[in-house]
Amino acid sequence: MSEPTPRLAILGDADPTAAVRSAASAADARLADRTEADGIVAVGGAALREAMRAVASGDARSVPILPVGDGRHAVDPEYATELLADVVDGLAASAAAFEGFSRVAHPVLSVETAGDGTGPLAAADVAFVTAEPARISEYGIAFPDGDEVSMRADGAVVATPLGSDGYAAAAGGPAVSPGGGLSVVPISPFTTRPDTWVASGGLRVTVKRGEEPVALVVDGVRRGVVAPHRPVRIETAATVDLLAPTAE
């Protein structure tokens, strides 16, 4: 009996998406919705974050994702079209082994603001930003090892390895490799020698002053205002496998 035809979901609105769809069809993949797909190709950063949140939340099947674009963890679009046949072959294999690829686990974060275990998911970063530009607030960060720090700044950002080279890097944080933890960075801190941290697990962020409203921004989308003195818990909700081409 022949292997079933792999189902591939291709997400993204950029120009390369059409070329990726053509390459997938040429590789005998059946294009499908993400809820039914055996694998996902995400073209562009927004599509990748959407796909990762969908897999983590159960809105898509727990399948590997090939990121396509110009990000640190993504495959160049032209090269991706050459690799699609190998991806389809990997999806068709019963052991789900991908020749020429490694499966790298990336965390997706839960952001709990109400104390009831619910909240948005973040594939890239969670930012706390004063609603008015250049207005200082004070933030408390509680780390999983019991350490706590306090800082005065315009805001703070907690980034996954995927997001650590984005907003967090622009604020002065390090780029973190998968499995390396979460980058924690103050935004425009009120000090000449700011600290940054890499947290080994989940943490709590508290707005310690109520004079300035602080917005919660998750993967670039504003999610409301953070109540002062009420910790926001940031934990790993799930890990999602991204496909990365191995060196020749």
Accessible surface in RSA format (square Angstrom, percent):
REM  Atomic radii and reference values for relative SASA: ProtOr
REM  Chains: A
REM  Algorithm: Lee & Richards
REM  Probe-radius: 1.40
REM  Slices: 20
REM RES _ NUM      All-atoms   Total-Side   Main-Chain    Non-polar    All polar
REM                ABS   REL    ABS   REL    ABS   REL    ABS   REL    ABS   REL
RES MET A   1   241.00 124.8 150.33  99.5  90.67 215.9 124.29 105.7 116.72 154.6
RES SER A   2   100.77  85.2  75.60 100.9  25.16  58.0  53.00 112.9  47.77  66.9
RES GLU A   3   108.60  62.3  88.70  67.1  19.89  47.4  40.46  78.3  68.14  55.6
RES PRO A   4   107.54  78.4  93.48  85.2  14.06  51.1 105.07  86.7   2.47  15.4
RES THR A   5    71.25  50.7  56.72  57.5  14.53  34.6  23.81  32.0  47.44  71.7
RES PRO A   6    12.49   9.1   8.92   8.1   3.57  13.0  12.49  10.3   0.00   0.0
RES ARG A   7    65.96  27.7  65.96  33.6   0.00   0.0   3.40   4.6  62.56  37.9
RES LEU A   8     0.71   0.4   0.57   0.4   0.14   0.4   0.57   0.4   0.14   0.4
RES ALA A   9     1.03   0.9   0.87   1.3   0.16   0.4   1.03   1.5   0.00   0.0
RES ILE A  10     8.85   5.0   0.00   0.0   8.84  21.3   0.00   0.0   8.84  24.0
RES LEU A  11    31.35  17.5  29.11  20.8   2.24   5.6  31.35  22.0   0.00   0.0
RES GLY A  12    23.25  28.7   0.00   N/A  23.25  28.7   6.09  16.7  17.17  38.4
RES ASP A  13   152.58 106.9 114.99 114.4  37.59  88.9  41.57  97.8 111.01 110.7
RES ALA A  14    52.95  48.7  35.35  54.6  17.60  40.0  46.11  64.9   6.84  18.1
RES ASP A  15   135.41  94.9 116.83 116.3  18.58  43.9  39.55  93.1  95.87  95.6
RES PRO A  16    41.24  30.1  34.53  31.5   6.71  24.4  41.18  34.0   0.06   0.4
RES THR A  17     8.54   6.1   8.54   8.7   0.00   0.0   8.54  11.5   0.00   0.0
RES ALA A  18    67.11  61.7  61.37  94.7   5.74  13.1  64.35  90.6   2.76   7.3
RES ALA A  19    51.72  47.6  41.76  64.4   9.96  22.7  48.11  67.7   3.61   9.6
RES VAL A  20     0.13   0.1   0.13   0.1   0.00   0.0   0.13   0.1   0.00   0.0
RES ARG A  21    98.06  41.2  97.78  49.8   0.27   0.6  33.14  45.3  64.92  39.3
RES SER A  22    73.43  62.0  62.74  83.7  10.68  24.6  37.88  80.7  35.55  49.8
RES ALA A  23    19.39  17.8   9.07  14.0  10.32  23.5  16.24  22.9   3.15   8.4
RES ALA A  24     0.00   0.0   0.00   0.0   0.00   0.0   0.00   0.0   0.00   0.0
RES SER A  25    62.90  53.1  47.94  64.0  14.95  34.4  33.76  71.9  29.14  40.8
RES ALA A  26    87.95  80.9  50.02  77.2  37.93  86.3  63.31  89.2  24.64  65.3
RES ALA A  27    20.66  19.0   2.70   4.2  17.96  40.9  12.00  16.9   8.67  23.0
RES ASP A  28   109.26  76.5 100.38  99.9   8.88  21.0  33.28  78.3  75.98  75.8
RES ALA A  29    11.57  10.6   0.00   0.0  11.57  26.3   0.07   0.1  11.50  30.5
RES ARG A  30   126.94  53.3 121.69  62.0   5.25  12.5  55.28  75.6  71.66  43.4
RES LEU A  31    69.38  38.6  45.90  32.8  23.48  59.0  46.34  32.5  23.04  62.0
RES ALA A  32    23.83  21.9   1.80   2.8  22.02  50.1  13.44  18.9  10.39  27.5
RES ASP A  33    86.55  60.6  71.08  70.7  15.47  36.6  35.08  82.6  51.47  51.3
RES ARG A  34    59.84  25.1  58.12  29.6   1.72   4.1   8.36  11.4  51.48  31.2
RES THR A  35    74.73  53.1  60.88  61.7  13.85  33.0  49.59  66.6  25.14  38.0
RES GLU A  36    94.05  54.0  91.79  69.4   2.26   5.4  23.13  44.7  70.92  57.9
RES ALA A  37     0.00   0.0   0.00   0.0   0.00   0.0   0.00   0.0   0.00   0.0
RES ASP A  38    33.91  23.8  28.65  28.5   5.26  12.4  11.45  26.9  22.46  22.4
RES GLY A  39     1.69   2.1   0.00   N/A   1.69   2.1   1.69   4.6   0.00   0.0
RES ILE A  40     2.44   1.4   0.00   0.0   2.44   5.9   0.00   0.0   2.44   6.6
RES VAL A  41     0.19   0.1   0.19   0.2   0.00   0.0   0.19   0.2   0.00   0.0
RES ALA A  42     0.15   0.1   0.00   0.0   0.15   0.4   0.00   0.0   0.15   0.4
RES VAL A  43     6.69   4.4   2.96   2.7   3.73   9.0   2.96   2.6   3.73  10.1
RES GLY A  44    26.27  32.4   0.00   N/A  26.27  32.4  25.69  70.5   0.58   1.3
RES GLY A  45    41.10  50.7   0.00   N/A  41.10  50.7  25.32  69.5  15.78  35.3
RES ALA A  46    70.82  65.1  61.90  95.5   8.92  20.3  63.48  89.4   7.34  19.4
RES ALA A  47     8.09   7.4   4.13   6.4   3.96   9.0   6.07   8.5   2.03   5.4
RES LEU A  48    12.74   7.1  12.74   9.1   0.00   0.0  12.74   8.9   0.00   0.0
RES ARG A  49    73.27  30.8  73.27  37.4   0.00   0.0   4.47   6.1  68.80  41.7
RES GLU A  50    72.88  41.8  71.11  53.8   1.76   4.2  22.45  43.4  50.42  41.2
RES ALA A  51     0.00   0.0   0.00   0.0   0.00   0.0   0.00   0.0   0.00   0.0
RES MET A  52     0.00   0.0   0.00   0.0   0.00   0.0   0.00   0.0   0.00   0.0
RES ARG A  53    67.65  28.4  67.07  34.2   0.58   1.4  17.87  24.4  49.79  30.2
RES ALA A  54     4.85   4.5   1.16   1.8   3.69   8.4   4.34   6.1   0.51   1.3
RES VAL A  55    15.87  10.4   5.77   5.2  10.09  24.3   5.77   5.0  10.09  27.4
RES ALA A  56    24.30  22.3   0.00   0.0  24.30  55.3   1.52   2.1  22.78  60.4
RES SER A  57    60.10  50.8  23.24  31.0  36.86  84.9  29.81  63.5  30.29  42.4
RES GLY A  58    60.12  74.1   0.00   N/A  60.12  74.1  30.20  82.9  29.93  67.0
RES ASP A  59    83.73  58.6  74.89  74.5   8.84  20.9  15.02  35.4  68.71  68.5
RES ALA A  60     6.12   5.6   0.00   0.0   6.12  13.9   2.36   3.3   3.75   9.9
RES ARG A  61   102.26  42.9  93.46  47.6   8.79  20.9  39.88  54.5  62.38  37.8
RES SER A  62   107.37  90.7  75.26 100.4  32.11  74.0  40.14  85.5  67.23  94.2
RES VAL A  63    12.67   8.3   7.57   6.9   5.10  12.3  10.10   8.8   2.57   7.0
RES PRO A  64     9.54   7.0   8.73   8.0   0.81   3.0   8.73   7.2   0.81   5.1
RES ILE A  65     0.00   0.0   0.00   0.0   0.00   0.0   0.00   0.0   0.00   0.0
RES LEU A  66     0.62   0.3   0.39   0.3   0.23   0.6   0.39   0.3   0.23   0.6
RES PRO A  67     0.60   0.4   0.60   0.5   0.00   0.0   0.60   0.5   0.00   0.0
RES VAL A  68     1.58   1.0   0.00   0.0   1.58   3.8   0.00   0.0   1.58   4.3
RES GLY A  69    15.41  19.0   0.00   N/A  15.41  19.0  12.55  34.4   2.85   6.4
RES ASP A  70   151.13 105.9 115.02 114.5  36.12  85.4  48.75 114.7 102.38 102.1
RES GLY A  71    43.76  54.0   0.00   N/A  43.76  54.0  33.31  91.4  10.46  23.4
RES ARG A  72   107.73  45.2  65.64  33.5  42.09 100.2  62.14  84.9  45.60  27.6
RES HIS A  73    38.08  20.8  21.89  15.2  16.19  41.4  17.31  17.8  20.77  24.2
RES ALA A  74    30.00  27.6   8.21  12.7  21.79  49.6   8.38  11.8  21.62  57.3
RES VAL A  75     7.26   4.8   3.56   3.2   3.70   8.9   7.26   6.3   0.00   0.0
RES ASP A  76    81.33  57.0  74.38  74.0   6.96  16.5  29.55  69.5  51.79  51.6
RES PRO A  77    34.98  25.5  34.46  31.4   0.52   1.9  34.79  28.7   0.19   1.2
RES GLU A  78   130.00  74.6 122.88  93.0   7.12  17.0  44.78  86.6  85.22  69.6
RES TYR A  79    84.23  39.3  82.38  46.9   1.86   4.8  66.90  50.3  17.33  21.4
RES ALA A  80     0.00   0.0   0.00   0.0   0.00   0.0   0.00   0.0   0.00   0.0
RES THR A  81    38.94  27.7  27.05  27.4  11.89  28.3  15.23  20.5  23.71  35.8
RES GLU A  82   119.39  68.5  89.76  67.9  29.63  70.6  44.31  85.7  75.09  61.3
RES LEU A  83    19.13  10.7  19.13  13.7   0.00   0.0  19.13  13.4   0.00   0.0
RES LEU A  84     0.70   0.4   0.70   0.5   0.00   0.0   0.70   0.5   0.00   0.0
RES ALA A  85    50.26  46.2  48.21  74.4   2.04   4.6  48.67  68.5   1.59   4.2
RES ASP A  86    61.25  42.9  58.68  58.4   2.56   6.1   4.30  10.1  56.94  56.8
RES VAL A  87     2.94   1.9   2.94   2.7   0.00   0.0   2.94   2.6   0.00   0.0
RES VAL A  88     5.95   3.9   5.95   5.4   0.00   0.0   5.95   5.2   0.00   0.0
RES ASP A  89    95.00  66.5  87.39  87.0   7.60  18.0  27.69  65.2  67.31  67.1
RES GLY A  90     3.08   3.8   0.00   N/A   3.08   3.8   2.53   7.0   0.55   1.2
RES LEU A  91    26.86  15.0   5.41   3.9  21.45  53.9   6.76   4.7  20.09  54.1
RES ALA A  92    29.28  26.9  20.93  32.3   8.36  19.0  24.58  34.6   4.70  12.5
RES ALA A  93    43.52  40.0  28.05  43.3  15.46  35.2  37.78  53.2   5.74  15.2
RES SER A  94   114.36  96.6  71.24  95.1  43.12  99.3  48.68 103.7  65.68  92.0
RES ALA A  95    83.64  76.9  52.10  80.4  31.54  71.7  62.51  88.0  21.13  56.0
RES ALA A  96    41.82  38.5  38.35  59.2   3.48   7.9  38.35  54.0   3.48   9.2
RES ALA A  97    66.54  61.2  53.56  82.7  12.98  29.5  59.66  84.0   6.88  18.2
RES PHE A  98    15.45   7.7   1.19   0.7  14.26  37.1   1.77   1.1  13.68  39.2
RES GLU A  99   155.08  89.0 140.98 106.7  14.10  33.6  63.72 123.3  91.35  74.6
RES GLY A 100    41.62  51.3   0.00   N/A  41.62  51.3  27.56  75.6  14.06  31.5
RES PHE A 101    17.24   8.6   1.00   0.6  16.24  42.3   1.00   0.6  16.24  46.5
RES SER A 102    45.08  38.1  39.45  52.6   5.63  13.0  35.36  75.3   9.72  13.6
RES ARG A 103   100.67  42.3  70.79  36.1  29.88  71.1  35.45  48.4  65.22  39.5
RES VAL A 104    42.17  27.8  39.34  35.6   2.84   6.8  42.17  36.6   0.00   0.0
RES ALA A 105    50.99  46.9  38.72  59.7  12.28  27.9  38.72  54.5  12.28  32.5
RES HIS A 106     3.09   1.7   3.09   2.1   0.00   0.0   0.07   0.1   3.01   3.5
RES PRO A 107    19.19  14.0  19.02  17.3   0.16   0.6  19.02  15.7   0.16   1.0
RES VAL A 108     0.00   0.0   0.00   0.0   0.00   0.0   0.00   0.0   0.00   0.0
RES LEU A 109     0.00   0.0   0.00   0.0   0.00   0.0   0.00   0.0   0.00   0.0
RES SER A 110    33.25  28.1  33.25  44.4   0.00   0.0  21.77  46.4  11.48  16.1
RES VAL A 111     0.40   0.3   0.00   0.0   0.40   1.0   0.28   0.2   0.12   0.3
RES GLU A 112    35.95  20.6  34.44  26.1   1.51   3.6   6.41  12.4  29.54  24.1
RES THR A 113    55.55  39.5  41.94  42.5  13.61  32.4  19.49  26.2  36.07  54.5
RES ALA A 114    58.10  53.4  38.60  59.6  19.51  44.4  40.76  57.4  17.34  45.9
RES GLY A 115    65.95  81.3   0.00   N/A  65.95  81.3  29.74  81.6  36.20  81.1
RES ASP A 116    93.74  65.7  61.52  61.2  32.22  76.2  43.75 103.0  49.99  49.9
RES GLY A 117    60.16  74.2   0.00   N/A  60.16  74.2  25.46  69.9  34.70  77.7
RES THR A 118    85.81  61.0  78.86  79.9   6.96  16.6  70.80  95.1  15.01  22.7
RES GLY A 119    42.92  52.9   0.00   N/A  42.92  52.9  15.75  43.2  27.17  60.9
RES PRO A 120    28.90  21.1  16.53  15.1  12.37  45.0  28.31  23.4   0.59   3.7
RES LEU A 121    32.20  17.9  27.55  19.7   4.65  11.7  27.55  19.3   4.65  12.5
RES ALA A 122     0.00   0.0   0.00   0.0   0.00   0.0   0.00   0.0   0.00   0.0
RES ALA A 123     0.00   0.0   0.00   0.0   0.00   0.0   0.00   0.0   0.00   0.0
RES ALA A 124    10.28   9.5  10.28  15.9   0.00   0.0  10.28  14.5   0.00   0.0
RES ASP A 125    16.02  11.2  16.02  15.9   0.00   0.0   0.00   0.0  16.02  16.0
RES VAL A 126     0.00   0.0   0.00   0.0   0.00   0.0   0.00   0.0   0.00   0.0
RES ALA A 127     1.15   1.1   1.15   1.8   0.00   0.0   1.15   1.6   0.00   0.0
RES PHE A 128     0.46   0.2   0.46   0.3   0.00   0.0   0.46   0.3   0.00   0.0
RES VAL A 129    40.54  26.7  40.54  36.7   0.00   0.0  40.54  35.2   0.00   0.0
RES THR A 130     6.36   4.5   1.37   1.4   4.99  11.9   0.00   0.0   6.36   9.6
RES ALA A 131    43.17  39.7  14.71  22.7  28.46  64.7  18.54  26.1  24.63  65.2
RES GLU A 132    93.73  53.8  93.73  70.9   0.00   0.0  22.12  42.8  71.62  58.5
RES PRO A 133   115.09  83.9  95.68  87.2  19.40  70.5 105.19  86.8   9.90  61.5
RES ALA A 134    84.25  77.5  57.16  88.2  27.08  61.6  59.31  83.5  24.93  66.0
RES ARG A 135   112.62  47.3 111.65  56.9   0.98   2.3  22.36  30.6  90.26  54.7
RES ILE A 136    41.62  23.7  34.17  25.5   7.45  18.0  34.17  24.6   7.45  20.2
RES SER A 137     0.99   0.8   0.45   0.6   0.54   1.2   0.64   1.4   0.35   0.5
RES GLU A 138    43.50  25.0  43.50  32.9   0.00   0.0   0.60   1.2  42.90  35.0
RES TYR A 139     0.00   0.0   0.00   0.0   0.00   0.0   0.00   0.0   0.00   0.0
RES GLY A 140    11.69  14.4   0.00   N/A  11.69  14.4  10.79  29.6   0.90   2.0
RES ILE A 141     1.46   0.8   0.00   0.0   1.46   3.5   0.63   0.5   0.83   2.3
RES ALA A 142    11.55  10.6   9.54  14.7   2.01   4.6   9.54  13.4   2.01   5.3
RES PHE A 143    23.60  11.8  15.30   9.5   8.30  21.6  15.65   9.5   7.95  22.8
RES PRO A 144    71.25  51.9  28.88  26.3  42.36 154.0  40.83  33.7  30.41 189.0
RES ASP A 145   108.45  76.0  68.61  68.3  39.84  94.2  46.38 109.2  62.07  61.9
RES GLY A 146    60.08  74.1   0.00   N/A  60.08  74.1  37.40 102.6  22.68  50.8
RES ASP A 147    87.24  61.1  83.06  82.7   4.18   9.9  18.11  42.6  69.13  68.9
RES GLU A 148   128.35  73.7  99.11  75.0  29.24  69.6  26.83  51.9 101.52  82.9
RES VAL A 149    44.22  29.1  33.54  30.4  10.68  25.7  41.94  36.4   2.28   6.2
RES SER A 150    60.44  51.1  28.87  38.5  31.57  72.7  27.42  58.4  33.02  46.3
RES MET A 151    21.09  10.9  13.86   9.2   7.23  17.2  20.94  17.8   0.16   0.2
RES ARG A 152   107.79  45.3 100.49  51.2   7.29  17.4  38.12  52.1  69.66  42.2
RES ALA A 153     0.00   0.0   0.00   0.0   0.00   0.0   0.00   0.0   0.00   0.0
RES ASP A 154    23.10  16.2  23.10  23.0   0.00   0.0   4.70  11.1  18.41  18.4
RES GLY A 155     0.00   0.0   0.00   N/A   0.00   0.0   0.00   0.0   0.00   0.0
RES ALA A 156     0.00   0.0   0.00   0.0   0.00   0.0   0.00   0.0   0.00   0.0
RES VAL A 157     0.00   0.0   0.00   0.0   0.00   0.0   0.00   0.0   0.00   0.0
RES VAL A 158     0.00   0.0   0.00   0.0   0.00   0.0   0.00   0.0   0.00   0.0
RES ALA A 159     0.05   0.0   0.00   0.0   0.05   0.1   0.00   0.0   0.05   0.1
RES THR A 160     0.26   0.2   0.24   0.2   0.02   0.0   0.26   0.3   0.00   0.0
RES PRO A 161     1.36   1.0   1.36   1.2   0.00   0.0   1.36   1.1   0.00   0.0
RES LEU A 162    22.57  12.6  14.67  10.5   7.90  19.9  14.67  10.3   7.90  21.3
RES GLY A 163     5.82   7.2   0.00   N/A   5.82   7.2   5.76  15.8   0.06   0.1
RES SER A 164     0.00   0.0   0.00   0.0   0.00   0.0   0.00   0.0   0.00   0.0
RES ASP A 165    60.12  42.1  37.52  37.3  22.60  53.4  15.27  35.9  44.84  44.7
RES GLY A 166    36.37  44.8   0.00   N/A  36.37  44.8  32.54  89.3   3.83   8.6
RES TYR A 167    94.07  43.9  82.95  47.2  11.12  28.9  71.74  53.9  22.32  27.5
RES ALA A 168     0.00   0.0   0.00   0.0   0.00   0.0   0.00   0.0   0.00   0.0
RES ALA A 169    39.77  36.6  24.67  38.1  15.10  34.3  24.96  35.1  14.81  39.2
RES ALA A 170    91.53  84.2  45.86  70.8  45.68 103.9  59.37  83.6  32.16  85.2
RES ALA A 171    31.19  28.7   1.81   2.8  29.38  66.8  14.05  19.8  17.15  45.4
RES GLY A 172    56.23  69.3   0.00   N/A  56.23  69.3  33.73  92.6  22.49  50.4
RES GLY A 173    12.04  14.8   0.00   N/A  12.04  14.8   0.51   1.4  11.53  25.8
RES PRO A 174    52.84  38.5  41.53  37.9  11.31  41.1  52.27  43.2   0.56   3.5
RES ALA A 175    64.67  59.5  33.46  51.6  31.21  71.0  33.46  47.1  31.21  82.7
RES VAL A 176    10.38   6.8   7.33   6.6   3.05   7.4  10.38   9.0   0.00   0.0
RES SER A 177    72.53  61.3  68.39  91.3   4.14   9.5  30.94  65.9  41.59  58.3
RES PRO A 178    46.44  33.8  24.24  22.1  22.20  80.7  24.66  20.4  21.78 135.4
RES GLY A 179    78.18  96.4   0.00   N/A  78.18  96.4  43.62 119.7  34.56  77.4
RES GLY A 180    39.77  49.0   0.00   N/A  39.77  49.0  25.28  69.4  14.49  32.5
RES GLY A 181    15.38  19.0   0.00   N/A  15.38  19.0  12.52  34.4   2.86   6.4
RES LEU A 182     7.04   3.9   7.04   5.0   0.00   0.0   7.04   4.9   0.00   0.0
RES SER A 183     0.01   0.0   0.00   0.0   0.01   0.0   0.00   0.0   0.01   0.0
RES VAL A 184     0.00   0.0   0.00   0.0   0.00   0.0   0.00   0.0   0.00   0.0
RES VAL A 185     0.34   0.2   0.34   0.3   0.00   0.0   0.34   0.3   0.00   0.0
RES PRO A 186     4.32   3.2   4.00   3.7   0.32   1.2   4.00   3.3   0.32   2.0
RES ILE A 187    18.86  10.7  18.86  14.0   0.00   0.0  18.86  13.6   0.00   0.0
RES SER A 188    67.84  57.3  47.54  63.4  20.30  46.8  26.96  57.4  40.88  57.3
RES PRO A 189    33.80  24.6  18.66  17.0  15.15  55.1  18.66  15.4  15.15  94.1
RES PHE A 190   133.91  67.0 111.99  69.4  21.92  57.0 117.29  71.1  16.62  47.6
RES THR A 191    74.42  52.9  47.69  48.3  26.73  63.7  39.47  53.0  34.95  52.8
RES THR A 192   135.38  96.3 103.92 105.4  31.46  75.0  86.75 116.5  48.63  73.5
RES ARG A 193   208.71  87.6 191.19  97.5  17.52  41.7  71.36  97.5 137.36  83.2
RES PRO A 194    68.88  50.2  46.01  41.9  22.87  83.1  47.86  39.5  21.02 130.6
RES ASP A 195    91.14  63.8  83.70  83.3   7.43  17.6  10.68  25.1  80.46  80.2
RES THR A 196    54.74  38.9  32.32  32.8  22.42  53.4  10.63  14.3  44.11  66.7
RES TRP A 197    58.61  23.5  52.05  25.2   6.56  15.4  45.06  24.0  13.55  22.0
RES VAL A 198    76.26  50.2  45.16  40.9  31.11  75.0  45.16  39.2  31.11  84.4
RES ALA A 199     3.31   3.0   0.00   0.0   3.31   7.5   3.31   4.7   0.00   0.0
RES SER A 200   106.42  89.9  68.69  91.7  37.74  86.9  51.67 110.0  54.75  76.7
RES GLY A 201    24.04  29.6   0.00   N/A  24.04  29.6  24.04  66.0   0.00   0.0
RES GLY A 202    13.91  17.2   0.00   N/A  13.91  17.2   1.82   5.0  12.09  27.1
RES LEU A 203     4.45   2.5   0.00   0.0   4.45  11.2   4.45   3.1   0.00   0.0
RES ARG A 204    85.37  35.8  84.89  43.3   0.48   1.1   6.36   8.7  79.02  47.9
RES VAL A 205     0.29   0.2   0.06   0.1   0.23   0.6   0.06   0.0   0.23   0.6
RES THR A 206    27.68  19.7  27.68  28.1   0.00   0.0  17.68  23.8   9.99  15.1
RES VAL A 207     2.12   1.4   2.12   1.9   0.00   0.0   2.12   1.8   0.00   0.0
RES LYS A 208    87.89  42.9  75.94  46.6  11.96  28.5  41.37  37.2  46.52  49.6
RES ARG A 209    67.64  28.4  63.31  32.3   4.34  10.3  25.46  34.8  42.18  25.6
RES GLY A 210    50.54  62.3   0.00   N/A  50.54  62.3  16.89  46.4  33.65  75.4
RES GLU A 211   121.51  69.8  89.83  68.0  31.68  75.4  58.25 112.7  63.26  51.7
RES GLU A 212    26.87  15.4  23.21  17.6   3.66   8.7   4.35   8.4  22.52  18.4
RES PRO A 213    68.83  50.2  60.23  54.9   8.60  31.3  68.59  56.6   0.24   1.5
RES VAL A 214     1.23   0.8   0.07   0.1   1.16   2.8   0.07   0.1   1.16   3.1
RES ALA A 215     5.43   5.0   5.43   8.4   0.00   0.0   5.43   7.6   0.00   0.0
RES LEU A 216     5.90   3.3   5.90   4.2   0.00   0.0   5.90   4.1   0.00   0.0
RES VAL A 217    32.61  21.5  32.54  29.5   0.07   0.2  32.54  28.3   0.07   0.2
RES VAL A 218     2.07   1.4   0.71   0.6   1.37   3.3   0.71   0.6   1.37   3.7
RES ASP A 219    16.07  11.3   2.78   2.8  13.28  31.4   5.91  13.9  10.15  10.1
RES GLY A 220    64.43  79.5   0.00   N/A  64.43  79.5  32.37  88.8  32.06  71.8
RES VAL A 221    84.02  55.3  81.14  73.5   2.88   7.0  84.02  73.0   0.00   0.0
RES ARG A 222   135.45  56.9 112.06  57.1  23.39  55.7  50.65  69.2  84.79  51.4
RES ARG A 223   126.91  53.3  94.84  48.3  32.08  76.4  20.46  28.0 106.45  64.5
RES GLY A 224    32.97  40.7   0.00   N/A  32.97  40.7  29.98  82.3   2.99   6.7
RES VAL A 225    87.60  57.6  55.13  49.9  32.47  78.2  55.39  48.1  32.21  87.4
RES VAL A 226    10.15   6.7   2.72   2.5   7.44  17.9   7.35   6.4   2.80   7.6
RES ALA A 227    43.90  40.4  34.31  52.9   9.59  21.8  39.20  55.2   4.70  12.4
RES PRO A 228    54.98  40.1  47.24  43.1   7.73  28.1  47.24  39.0   7.73  48.1
RES HIS A 229   121.29  66.3 100.03  69.5  21.26  54.4  68.29  70.4  52.99  61.7
RES ARG A 230   131.26  55.1 129.47  66.0   1.79   4.3  43.27  59.1  87.99  53.3
RES PRO A 231    63.36  46.2  52.09  47.5  11.27  41.0  52.09  43.0  11.27  70.1
RES VAL A 232     2.43   1.6   2.43   2.2   0.00   0.0   2.43   2.1   0.00   0.0
RES ARG A 233   106.65  44.8 106.35  54.2   0.30   0.7  15.23  20.8  91.41  55.4
RES ILE A 234     0.00   0.0   0.00   0.0   0.00   0.0   0.00   0.0   0.00   0.0
RES GLU A 235    76.43  43.9  76.43  57.8   0.00   0.0  33.09  64.0  43.35  35.4
RES THR A 236    69.58  49.5  44.03  44.6  25.55  60.9  29.53  39.7  40.05  60.5
RES ALA A 237    52.80  48.6  13.83  21.3  38.98  88.7  22.37  31.5  30.43  80.6
RES ALA A 238    30.53  28.1  20.39  31.5  10.15  23.1  30.53  43.0   0.00   0.0
RES THR A 239    86.22  61.3  61.63  62.5  24.59  58.6  32.47  43.6  53.74  81.2
RES VAL A 240     2.44   1.6   0.32   0.3   2.11   5.1   2.44   2.1   0.00   0.0
RES ASP A 241    43.36  30.4  39.40  39.2   3.96   9.4   5.13  12.1  38.24  38.1
RES LEU A 242     3.61   2.0   3.61   2.6   0.00   0.0   3.61   2.5   0.00   0.0
RES LEU A 243     2.85   1.6   2.23   1.6   0.61   1.5   2.23   1.6   0.61   1.7
RES ALA A 244    31.78  29.2  31.35  48.4   0.43   1.0  31.78  44.8   0.00   0.0
RES PRO A 245    46.75  34.1  25.69  23.4  21.06  76.6  25.69  21.2  21.06 130.9
RES THR A 246    67.41  47.9  49.00  49.7  18.41  43.9  44.01  59.1  23.40  35.4
RES ALA A 247   102.78  94.5  64.24  99.1  38.55  87.7  75.48 106.3  27.31  72.3
RES GLU A 248   203.22 116.7 134.12 101.5  69.11 164.5  96.31 186.3 106.91  87.3
END  Absolute sums over single chains surface
CHAIN  1 A    11694.0       8390.1       3303.9       6017.3       5676.7
END  Absolute sums over all chains
TOTAL         11694.0       8390.1       3303.9       6017.3       5676.7
